[in-house]
Amino acid sequence: MNFGFIGAGNMVSAIVKGMTRGTGSFAGENIFLTSKSVVSAKKLAEECGANVCQTSLEVIEHSDVVILGVKPNVLAAILPQLQQAFAKKNPLVVSIAAGKTLDYLRGYFPEKTGIVRVMPNINAKIGASTTGLCANEYVSGEEKQLVKDIFSTIGTVAEIEESQFSIFSVIGGASVAFAYLYMDALARAAVKAGMPKKQALQLTAETVLGSAKMVLEGGEAPWPLIDQVCSPGGTTIEGVTALQAGGFEATLVKAFDAVLAKDKGIGEKK
Ligand SMILES: NC(=O)c1ccc[n+]([C@@H]2O[C@H](COP(=O)([O-])OP(=O)(O)OC[C@H]3O[C@@H](n4cnc5c(N)ncnc54)[C@H](OP(=O)(O)O)[C@@H]3O)[C@@H](O)[C@H]2O)c1
């Protein structure tokens, strides 16, 4: 089975490296890559033992599964020119374009084309993406499993109802930036108090990692855990109440809503 990628930027690089190097479950010789300049595709192909193609048409000709890895606004420019090639080869189509719905995508392919919408995140670079996917009615169970296998090489994969996909895009996608921001702000506060940045960031990241494991594996929800950390009249409660007085939770909800609105906006734009 052959896998084609149109686009060879940040996300496709992480996926192809995961497929060929991570668990090693996919062979580079079965992967076909192209990009606008072809330079990035060539570099990635060399790194992963994959094949480079001069055009997207060539990628489609070779592939049983085609992964659309260009920016969302580029899709509308390239898909009309690729319609005949898709109709002739009829591969399974996988899109990682943020905000582009199954309904939007189906307009560019023959009726009954199997289409899978996938949302990985940048932690894919170290095999730690939280990836969401949904598929249309023409994707078989086997095909869905195949796509899950591809994205399992870069982290965890969850099937998400398409009606909840924008929500997932905030929680599983954009929120990585929120987490980076939280860690950087905390580490900078430690710098202000006199600790070197590198050490502060290391300690902050380890604490976030430990706290995430506690929520995932410890069997307790965050609020009971917060109560356990806050001794009466102690130090931590001072920080928790200061965060609340500063609008920490309300600001997070606002950030969530802003990303959600933008994601839905991209989906509606043709
Ligand atoms: N980055 C993330 O964190 C992230 C997370 C989730 C989803 N995504 C989705 O992943 C997709 C790619 O994002 P990215 O961050 O990887 O973007 P990127 O690094 O800018 O890569 C875009 C790729 O598209 C190629 N390209 C542009 N026009 C093309 C054309 N006409 N034909 C063929 N290839 C073309 C570019 O070629 P050149 O290399 O030659 O310029 C480049 O390799 C987007 O749809 C995005 O929504 C990204």
The ligand as an SDF file (V2000), in Angstrom:
LIG
                    3D

 48 52  0  0  0  0  0  0  0  0999 V2000
    1.6440   23.0630   12.2140 N   0  0  0  0  0  0  0  0  0  0  0  0
    0.7400   22.6270   13.0970 C   0  0  0  0  0  0  0  0  0  0  0  0
    0.9110   22.7070   14.3190 O   0  0  0  0  0  0  0  0  0  0  0  0
   -0.5340   21.9900   12.5890 C   0  0  0  0  0  0  0  0  0  0  0  0
   -1.3940   21.3250   13.4910 C   0  0  0  0  0  0  0  0  0  0  0  0
   -2.5610   20.7130   12.9910 C   0  0  0  0  0  0  0  0  0  0  0  0
   -2.8760   20.7920   11.6530 C   0  0  0  0  0  0  0  0  0  0  0  0
   -2.0340   21.4510   10.8230 N   0  0  0  0  0  0  0  0  0  0  0  0
   -2.4090   21.5410    9.4050 C   0  0  0  0  0  0  0  0  0  0  0  0
   -1.3770   20.9970    8.6400 O   0  0  0  0  0  0  0  0  0  0  0  0
   -1.3550   21.6350    7.3700 C   0  0  0  0  0  0  0  0  0  0  0  0
    0.0670   22.0380    7.0600 C   0  0  0  0  0  0  0  0  0  0  0  0
    0.5090   22.9410    8.0600 O   0  0  0  0  0  0  0  0  0  0  0  0
    2.0680   23.1670    8.3090 P   0  0  0  0  0  0  0  0  0  0  0  0
    2.1970   23.9250    9.5710 O   0  0  0  0  0  0  0  0  0  0  0  0
    2.8140   21.8840    8.1250 O   0  0  0  0  0  0  0  0  0  0  0  0
    2.3840   24.1480    7.0750 O   0  0  0  0  0  0  0  0  0  0  0  0
    3.7760   24.4650    6.3740 P   0  0  0  0  0  0  0  0  0  0  0  0
    4.9180   24.0800    7.2440 O   0  0  0  0  0  0  0  0  0  0  0  0
    3.6970   25.8780    5.8920 O   0  0  0  0  0  0  0  0  0  0  0  0
    3.7570   23.4870    5.1070 O   0  0  0  0  0  0  0  0  0  0  0  0
    2.9140   23.6940    4.0300 C   0  0  0  0  0  0  0  0  0  0  0  0
    3.4110   22.8270    2.8910 C   0  0  0  0  0  0  0  0  0  0  0  0
    2.5210   22.9950    1.7930 O   0  0  0  0  0  0  0  0  0  0  0  0
    3.3110   23.0510    0.5990 C   0  0  0  0  0  0  0  0  0  0  0  0
    2.5740   23.6870   -0.4740 N   0  0  0  0  0  0  0  0  0  0  0  0
    2.1280   24.9620   -0.5580 C   0  0  0  0  0  0  0  0  0  0  0  0
    1.5020   25.1470   -1.7370 N   0  0  0  0  0  0  0  0  0  0  0  0
    1.5440   23.9610   -2.3970 C   0  0  0  0  0  0  0  0  0  0  0  0
    1.0920   23.5190   -3.6660 C   0  0  0  0  0  0  0  0  0  0  0  0
    0.4630   24.3480   -4.5070 N   0  0  0  0  0  0  0  0  0  0  0  0
    1.3150   22.2190   -4.0150 N   0  0  0  0  0  0  0  0  0  0  0  0
    1.9620   21.3750   -3.1790 C   0  0  0  0  0  0  0  0  0  0  0  0
    2.4290   21.7430   -1.9710 N   0  0  0  0  0  0  0  0  0  0  0  0
    2.2160   23.0200   -1.5870 C   0  0  0  0  0  0  0  0  0  0  0  0
    4.5360   23.8420    1.0160 C   0  0  0  0  0  0  0  0  0  0  0  0
    5.5660   23.6370    0.0740 O   0  0  0  0  0  0  0  0  0  0  0  0
    7.0450   24.3040    0.2500 P   0  0  0  0  0  0  0  0  0  0  0  0
    7.6690   23.5130    1.3630 O   0  0  0  0  0  0  0  0  0  0  0  0
    7.7030   24.0810   -1.0530 O   0  0  0  0  0  0  0  0  0  0  0  0
    6.8210   25.7390    0.5910 O   0  0  0  0  0  0  0  0  0  0  0  0
    4.8210   23.2220    2.3990 C   0  0  0  0  0  0  0  0  0  0  0  0
    5.6080   22.0620    2.2630 O   0  0  0  0  0  0  0  0  0  0  0  0
   -2.3150   22.8280    7.4480 C   0  0  0  0  0  0  0  0  0  0  0  0
   -3.4970   22.5480    6.7640 O   0  0  0  0  0  0  0  0  0  0  0  0
   -2.5790   22.9800    8.9240 C   0  0  0  0  0  0  0  0  0  0  0  0
   -3.8950   23.4500    9.1850 O   0  0  0  0  0  0  0  0  0  0  0  0
   -0.8760   22.0430   11.2390 C   0  0  0  0  0  0  0  0  0  0  0  0
  1  2  1  0
  2  3  2  0
  2  4  1  0
  4  5  1  0
  4 48  2  0
  5  6  2  0
  6  7  1  0
  7  8  2  0
  8  9  1  0
  8 48  1  0
  9 10  1  0
  9 46  1  0
 10 11  1  0
 11 12  1  0
 11 44  1  0
 12 13  1  0
 13 14  1  0
 14 15  2  0
 14 16  1  0
 14 17  1  0
 17 18  1  0
 18 19  2  0
 18 20  1  0
 18 21  1  0
 21 22  1  0
 22 23  1  0
 23 24  1  0
 23 42  1  0
 24 25  1  0
 25 26  1  0
 25 36  1  0
 26 27  1  0
 26 35  1  0
 27 28  2  0
 28 29  1  0
 29 30  1  0
 29 35  2  0
 30 31  1  0
 30 32  2  0
 32 33  1  0
 33 34  2  0
 34 35  1  0
 36 37  1  0
 36 42  1  0
 37 38  1  0
 38 39  2  0
 38 40  1  0
 38 41  1  0
 42 43  1  0
 44 45  1  0
 44 46  1  0
 46 47  1  0
M  CHG  2   8   1  16  -1
M  END
$$$$
